[in-house]
Amino acid sequence: MAEPTKGTVSEIAGRFGRRLRFPQLFTFVLVLFLIDLVVPDAIPFADEILFGLLTVLLGALRRDEPPEPRTEKNVTPPAG
């Protein structure tokens, strides 16, 4: 039996979701967008475009990552 590859869909989605600022809101809007694609509406594609843009916007909001700690380099020559 073949081993699953390192980049499975659930692993990639998990890594992406951990970096988002609002992961639950992104998931909610994504589900609404997918439902909206299936349900017929009066003005075709108007709300699909808006939900798609909102999903992309929420996906672009990333959590602020803490800065890496600075290490001081000792450049003083040894005394001697």
C-alpha positions in Angstrom: 0.0 0.0 0.0 1.4 3.4 -0.9 2.1 6.0 1.7 0.2 9.3 1.5 2.4 12.1 0.2 3.5 14.9 2.4 1.3 17.4 0.7 -2.1 15.9 1.1 -5.1 18.3 0.8 -5.9 18.1 4.5 -2.4 18.9 5.5 -2.1 21.8 3.1 -5.5 23.2 4.3 -4.4 22.8 7.9 -1.2 24.7 7.4 -3.1 27.4 5.5 -5.8 27.6 8.2 -3.3 28.0 11.0 -1.8 31.1 9.4 -5.2 32.9 9.0 -6.3 35.7 11.3 -10.0 34.6 11.2 -10.1 30.9 10.2 -13.7 30.3 11.3 -15.0 33.3 9.4 -13.0 32.3 6.3 -14.5 28.8 6.5 -18.0 30.2 7.0 -17.7 32.5 4.0 -16.2 29.7 1.9 -19.2 27.4 2.7 -21.7 30.2 1.9 -19.9 30.8 -1.4 -20.1 27.1 -2.3 -23.8 27.0 -1.4 -24.4 30.1 -3.4 -22.8 28.5 -6.5 -25.5 25.8 -6.4 -28.6 27.8 -5.6 -30.0 29.7 -8.6 -30.5 33.5 -8.2 -32.2 36.4 -9.9 -29.0 38.2 -11.0 -26.5 35.6 -12.3 -23.0 35.8 -11.0 -23.3 39.0 -9.1 -23.3 37.5 -5.6 -20.9 34.7 -6.6 -18.4 37.4 -7.6 -18.9 39.2 -4.3 -18.6 36.1 -2.2 -15.6 35.0 -4.1 -13.9 38.4 -3.6 -14.8 38.3 0.1 -13.3 34.8 0.4 -10.1 35.9 -1.2 -9.9 38.9 1.0 -10.3 36.9 4.2 -7.8 34.4 2.9 -5.3 37.2 2.4 -5.6 38.4 6.0 -2.7 36.6 7.8 -1.9 36.5 11.4 1.0 38.7 12.5 3.9 36.4 13.2 6.2 37.3 16.0 9.6 38.7 14.9 12.6 36.4 15.1 14.8 37.0 18.1 17.9 39.0 17.3 21.2 37.5 18.2 24.1 39.8 18.9 27.3 39.0 17.3 30.5 39.5 19.2 32.9 41.2 16.7 35.3 42.4 19.3 38.8 40.9 18.8 40.1 38.8 21.7 42.4 40.6 24.0 45.8 39.3 24.2 
